[in-house]
Amino acid sequence: MVYYNDGQVLVRDMEAGDARQFRDGEVEQGWNSDIRKYEMRLADQKSGKSVSLTAEYLGSPAGYINVYPDARNGAFGGKGYPEIVDFGVLEKYRKMGIGNRLMEVAEKIAGEYADMVYLGVGLHSGYGSAQRMYVKRGYIPDGSGVWYNDAVCGQYADCCNNDDLVLYLSKQLRGTKHNAPEAD
């Protein structure tokens, strides 16, 4: 299914061939990428657990994002709110509006399921541009503090500043503007 197309950027359902292209693109930019991550997203999409999206730029896969309508993990897991997971744009396609297009489509899909969406963002510098984008798009911290290995990281607890150290953010999509529900 195609969700967006302006002649340059096209956002569509992720397809099997995208997995290798994203993995290869991430390896080219020096990332430790594993094709199994994309294969898992495709399997989740096939089973109905997620909507996995690919953005193409002039016909080449450039970015990806996933929406889990009935999210089970993180600060709002199991509370009926969709989660945006595993969002990325290959470096050579950044600063072209592709990330914002992916987020717009993901938020629209999330809005079909609930009036609020959430996501976790890493805290190390590799997530700097994503952190800025989320704030500009109206995401706010959920108030539970940082999470490490899928659990709240207690005060003075040991942790590692890797991809498993995240801050959960939420955004009101429609309806009355109010604070996001508290995470337990």
C-alpha positions as CSV (number, residue, x, y, z in Angstrom):
1,M,0.0,0.0,0.0
2,V,1.2,3.5,-0.8
3,Y,0.6,6.1,2.0
4,Y,2.4,9.1,0.5
5,N,3.8,10.1,-2.9
6,D,4.9,13.6,-3.9
7,G,7.0,12.5,-7.0
8,Q,10.3,12.4,-5.0
9,V,9.4,10.7,-1.8
10,L,7.1,7.7,-1.7
11,V,6.1,6.0,1.6
12,R,4.8,2.5,1.2
13,D,4.6,-0.8,3.1
14,M,7.9,-2.4,3.7
15,E,8.8,-5.3,1.3
16,A,11.1,-8.2,1.6
17,G,13.7,-6.7,-0.7
18,D,14.0,-3.6,1.5
19,A,15.7,-5.6,4.3
20,R,18.9,-6.3,2.4
21,Q,19.0,-2.7,1.0
22,F,18.7,-1.2,4.4
23,R,21.2,-3.5,6.0
24,D,23.7,-2.9,3.2
25,G,23.2,0.9,3.4
26,E,23.7,0.9,7.2
27,V,26.9,-1.2,6.9
28,E,28.2,1.3,4.3
29,Q,27.8,4.1,6.8
30,G,29.7,2.1,9.4
31,W,26.8,0.8,11.5
32,N,26.6,-2.7,13.0
33,S,23.5,-3.7,11.1
34,D,21.7,-7.1,11.1
35,I,19.2,-8.1,8.5
36,R,17.3,-10.1,11.1
37,K,16.0,-6.8,12.5
38,Y,14.2,-6.1,9.2
39,E,13.1,-9.7,8.8
40,M,11.5,-9.5,12.3
41,R,9.6,-6.3,11.3
42,L,8.4,-7.9,8.1
43,A,7.2,-11.0,10.0
44,D,5.4,-8.7,12.5
45,Q,3.8,-6.9,9.6
46,K,2.7,-10.1,8.0
47,S,1.2,-11.4,11.3
48,G,-0.7,-8.1,11.8
49,K,1.3,-6.9,14.8
50,S,2.8,-3.9,13.0
51,V,2.7,-1.6,10.1
52,S,6.2,-1.4,8.7
53,L,6.9,1.4,6.3
54,T,9.7,2.2,3.7
55,A,10.3,5.6,2.3
56,E,11.8,5.7,-1.1
57,Y,13.7,8.7,-2.5
58,L,13.5,8.8,-6.3
59,G,12.9,5.0,-6.3
60,S,15.6,4.0,-3.8
61,P,14.8,2.8,-0.3
62,A,15.9,5.7,2.0
63,G,14.3,5.2,5.4
64,Y,12.0,3.0,7.5
65,I,9.6,3.2,10.5
66,N,7.3,0.8,12.3
67,V,4.0,1.3,14.1
68,Y,2.9,-1.2,16.7
69,P,-0.8,-0.4,17.2
70,D,-1.1,-2.7,20.3
71,A,2.3,-2.1,21.8
72,R,3.3,-4.3,24.7
73,N,6.7,-2.8,25.7
74,G,7.9,0.4,27.2
75,A,6.4,3.1,29.3
76,F,2.9,2.7,27.9
77,G,3.0,-1.0,26.9
78,G,-0.3,-2.8,27.3
79,K,-2.3,0.4,27.7
80,G,-3.8,0.6,24.3
81,Y,-1.5,3.1,22.8
82,P,0.5,2.6,19.6
83,E,4.3,2.7,19.7
84,I,6.6,4.0,16.9
85,V,9.6,1.7,16.8
86,D,12.9,1.4,14.9
87,F,12.9,4.6,12.8
88,G,15.8,5.4,10.6
89,V,16.9,7.3,7.5
90,L,20.1,6.4,5.7
91,E,22.7,9.2,6.1
92,K,22.9,10.0,2.4
93,Y,19.2,10.8,2.4
94,R,19.0,12.9,5.5
95,K,18.0,16.6,5.4
96,M,15.6,16.0,2.6
97,G,12.4,15.8,4.7
98,I,12.2,12.0,4.4
99,G,12.2,11.5,8.2
100,N,9.3,14.0,8.7
101,R,7.3,12.3,5.9
102,L,7.8,8.9,7.6
103,M,6.8,10.4,11.0
104,E,3.7,12.1,9.5
105,V,2.5,8.8,8.0
106,A,3.3,6.8,11.2
107,E,1.4,9.3,13.3
108,K,-1.6,9.2,11.0
109,I,-1.6,5.4,11.2
110,A,-1.2,5.5,15.0
111,G,-4.1,8.0,15.1
112,E,-6.4,5.4,13.6
113,Y,-5.9,3.4,16.9
114,A,-5.7,5.9,19.7
115,D,-5.4,9.6,20.4
116,M,-1.8,9.3,21.7
117,V,1.3,7.7,20.4
118,Y,4.6,7.0,22.1
119,L,8.2,6.1,21.3
120,G,11.5,5.5,23.0
121,V,14.6,7.4,21.9
122,G,18.2,6.5,22.7
123,L,20.3,8.9,24.8
124,H,23.7,8.7,23.2
125,S,24.8,11.2,20.6
126,G,23.9,9.0,17.6
127,Y,20.3,9.8,18.4
128,G,20.8,13.6,18.6
129,S,19.0,14.4,15.4
130,A,16.1,12.1,16.3
131,Q,15.8,13.7,19.8
132,R,15.6,17.2,18.2
133,M,13.0,16.0,15.6
134,Y,10.8,14.5,18.3
135,V,10.8,17.6,20.4
136,K,10.0,19.8,17.3
137,R,7.1,17.4,16.5
138,G,5.6,17.9,20.0
139,Y,6.8,14.8,21.8
140,I,7.3,15.1,25.6
141,P,8.9,12.8,28.2
142,D,6.5,10.5,29.9
143,G,7.9,11.2,33.4
144,S,9.1,7.7,34.2
145,G,12.8,8.5,33.8
146,V,15.2,6.6,31.6
147,W,14.7,2.9,30.8
148,Y,17.4,0.3,30.4
149,N,16.9,-3.1,28.9
150,D,13.1,-2.6,28.9
151,A,12.7,-1.6,32.5
152,V,12.9,1.7,34.4
153,C,16.5,2.4,35.3
154,G,16.5,3.2,39.0
155,Q,18.4,6.0,40.5
156,Y,22.1,5.2,40.8
157,A,21.6,2.0,38.9
158,D,24.4,0.7,36.6
159,C,23.6,1.0,32.9
160,C,25.5,1.4,29.6
161,N,24.9,4.3,27.2
162,N,24.0,2.0,24.3
163,D,20.8,1.5,22.2
164,D,19.1,-0.1,25.3
165,L,19.2,3.1,27.3
166,V,16.1,5.1,26.2
167,L,13.7,7.9,27.2
168,Y,10.1,7.4,26.4
169,L,8.2,10.3,24.8
170,S,4.5,10.7,23.9
171,K,2.5,12.9,21.7
172,Q,-1.2,13.8,21.8
173,L,-2.5,13.2,18.2
174,R,-6.1,14.5,18.5
175,G,-8.7,15.5,21.0
176,T,-8.4,17.6,24.1
177,K,-4.9,18.7,24.8
178,H,-3.9,17.2,28.1
179,N,-0.9,15.6,29.7
180,A,-0.1,12.1,28.5
181,P,-1.3,9.4,30.9
182,E,1.3,8.5,33.5
183,A,3.4,5.4,32.9
184,D,3.3,2.9,35.8
